[in-house]
Amino acid sequence: MQRKSFGGMSCPIARSLERVGEWWSILILRDAFLGVTQFDQFQKSLGIAPNMLTRRLNALVESGLLERRLYQAHPPRHEYALTERGRDFRPVLWALLAWGNKHFAPEGPSVIVVDRETGQPADPVLVDRVTGKEMTADTFRSAPGPAADEYQRTRHSPSQEVVR
């Protein structure tokens, strides 16, 4: 059974899920941020089947989140490095980490984000780059962008908002 593709949808969330919506992909990116670069390292860290890891790495390369670099010619072996697009995923991982610690860690956080200089724990939040305001449902909402089609304009109109 072929899964549905979200790549052709106009929703940026759906398009993003097309690239990273499969859980192995997010865990591979997490490991790449932790310095994992080689196939065997990913496999050992994740306990993932080789065929599945090959598919996920290929998909992340095709999506431009990782790049494949030859590090050994005979036999050919590659390492995987985050691209700029991949590095831009870090705040998403930190947001997932904070959300998971808040809602799914009754024993307490096993991983936290800390300030590199002070070592003090951080509390990741989403902040608007222009105003510096914390982005909450009370201060921000989604809205149709310049490329929105009629469906998106209707779906993201203020009258459609339910949860605040």
N, C-alpha and C positions, 0 to 999 in steps of 0.2 A: 504494500500500500504506500503510495507516494504521499509525502506530507505536503501541505499547502505552502506555497511560497508567498512571503509578504513583501518581496522586493519591488513589486509593481504597484503597491499601494502608495497613496500620497501621504499617509501618516508617517511622520519621522520616527515615532516609536515603533511602528510595524517594520519600517525599513531597518532600524537598528536591530530589532529582534531577528531579522533575517540573517544578520552577521554574527550576533553573539547570543541569541536566544536559547541555544542548546546548552545545557549546564556544563558539559565538558569544555565548551569554548571559554566560558567565564573562568573556570578553574585553570585552564591552560594559560590564560592571560594573567591570572593571579600569580601562577608559578613563574611566568616570564618576568613579572615585576620583582620577584624574589631572586632573580638571577639564573633561573633554569634556562638552558639554551639548547640542549641536545635531546634527541629523541629518547634515548635510554633514560635520561634524567626525568623527563616528563612521565615516561611509563612507570618508573619506580615510584615517583612522588604520588601519582594519581591511582596506580593500580588499574590502569585502563588497558583494554585489549589493543594489541598493535594495529589491527585493521581500523578500529575506531579512532585511535590516535592519529593514524595517517590521514583519515578523512577529515578530522577536525583541524589538524595542522594545515592541510591543503586548503580548506575553506577559509581559514584565518589569513593565509597568504593571499588567496584570491580576493579576499575582501580588503586587503591592504592594511591589516592590523599587525601582521608579522611579515618579515622578509626572510627568505631562505638564503643562507650563505654557505658555500662549499668550504669546508675546513680540512678535508682530507680527500685526496684524489683517488687513491687505490686502497680499498674499495671506496667509491664515492660516499662521503658522509657530509651531512649538512647540519648547521646550527640554525636556530631561529632567534631573530632579534625583533624587538618591538619597533614599529615605525612611528612616525609622528602621530598618525591616526590611532595607533595602538596605545601610545603614551597618553593620549587625550582621554583614554578610558579610565585612567587612575581615579579621578573623582567619583566615577560611578561605582568602582570597587569600594572606595572608602564609604560611600553612602550605603551600600549594601552591608558592609561591615558594621556600621553604626546601627542600622536598622535591625540587623540580626542580633547584635548585642543587646539592644533595647527589648526586643520582643521574643527572642528564642534562645536566650542564654540564662536559664534560671540559676545555674551554678556560678554565674558571673562571666565577664568577658575573658575569652582565651587569647584574643588578639586585640590590640588597640592601636590607634594612630597617635604618635607623639611628635612634639616639636623637635626638630633635628638639633637645635642649639641647646635647649634647656632640658629636653627629655620629658617635659611635662605632657600629660595626656591631653589630647585635643578632643573636641566634640564637633565632628564634621556637620556642617549645615550648608545649605545652598544659599548663596548670597548673590544678589544682582550686581554684576560688575560695574554698571553705570552709576547706580545710586548708593551701593554699599548696603542696601537694606536686606535683611533676612527674608527669604522668599517663603511666605506662609500663605495658606488659603485666604487669610484675612486681608492680605496686601496684594496678592497677585492672582491671576487666572490665565488660563490658556485663551488664545484668540486666533482667528484666522490670519495667516501670513499673506504676503504679497502673491505667492503662487497657489493659494488655496482655490480649490474648485468649489462648486456650489454646495456639495455635500459637506466639505470642511467648514465653509462659511456658516452654514446652518448649524452644524454640530458644535461649533465653538462660539456660537453667539451667547451673549450674557443670559438670555432667557432659557438656555438649555442647562445651565449649571445647577447641579443638585446638591452636591456636598460642599460644605465650607469648613 
